[in-house]
Amino acid sequence: MKTIILVAFLIVLSSAELNEYGVGQSCDSNSPFAVTNFVVDPYPPTAGVQMNINMYGSFSKDVYISDISVRTRLNGSSWSTKYIDVGQTFKYAQVYTFAFPMTAGSTSGLYETQVRLESKEGSAVSCWDFSYHIA
Ligand SMILES: *[C@@H]1O[C@H](CO)[C@@H](O)[C@H](O)[C@H]1NC(C)=O
């Protein structure tokens, strides 16, 4: 019984830590890249500021990544997409951090952003989704 309580406590503690430093959730359950932490700084952003994005994780198979597509929509309307070149083959069990800047929206509303690793442009193998609100 004591062990169960201790384990439950540790799980609560570690998930609280993740919430403090990470934002968002996976939007591709078959991804060969498992995100261990996703940090947006500053978070939440204010209108038009530069956010530094760090996506930490590891690869579960050898995979070529041509680019990162970063797509954003406001209030659920159409996506606008930007591409960041990668052009690198990653190895099984390789730990890697994808880091890039992006500019927060400046019109008020709810923004949803998806960060996707692509094997070629338009062909995503991994997806991470986060949202922010601009007043
Ligand atoms: C987005 O939604 C918010 C809240 O409903 C609203 O205030 C804002 O005007 C909307 N913006 C656009 C561009 O639709």
The ligand as a Tripos MOL2 file, in Angstrom:
@<TRIPOS>MOLECULE
LIG
   14    14     1     0     0
SMALL
NO_CHARGES

@<TRIPOS>ATOM
      1 C1        -11.0040   35.0940  -32.8530 C.3       1 LIG1
      2 O1        -11.8540   34.7930  -31.7780 O.3       1 LIG1
      3 C2        -11.8380   35.7690  -30.7390 C.3       1 LIG1
      4 C3        -12.6710   35.2340  -29.5870 C.3       1 LIG1
      5 O2        -13.9020   34.7520  -30.0390 O.3       1 LIG1
      6 C4        -12.3400   37.0910  -31.2840 C.3       1 LIG1
      7 O3        -12.3150   38.0890  -30.2820 O.3       1 LIG1
      8 C5        -11.4530   37.5250  -32.4470 C.3       1 LIG1
      9 O4        -11.9640   38.7110  -33.0350 O.3       1 LIG1
     10 C6        -11.3880   36.4310  -33.4890 C.3       1 LIG1
     11 N1        -10.4270   36.8350  -34.5030 N.am      1 LIG1
     12 C7        -10.5750   36.5460  -35.7820 C.2       1 LIG1
     13 C8         -9.5350   37.1080  -36.7140 C.3       1 LIG1
     14 O5        -11.4960   35.8620  -36.2190 O.2       1 LIG1
@<TRIPOS>BOND
     1     1     2 1
     2     1    10 1
     3     2     3 1
     4     3     4 1
     5     3     6 1
     6     4     5 1
     7     6     7 1
     8     6     8 1
     9     8     9 1
    10     8    10 1
    11    10    11 1
    12    11    12 1
    13    12    13 1
    14    12    14 2
@<TRIPOS>SUBSTRUCTURE
     1 LIG1         1 GROUP 0 **** ****
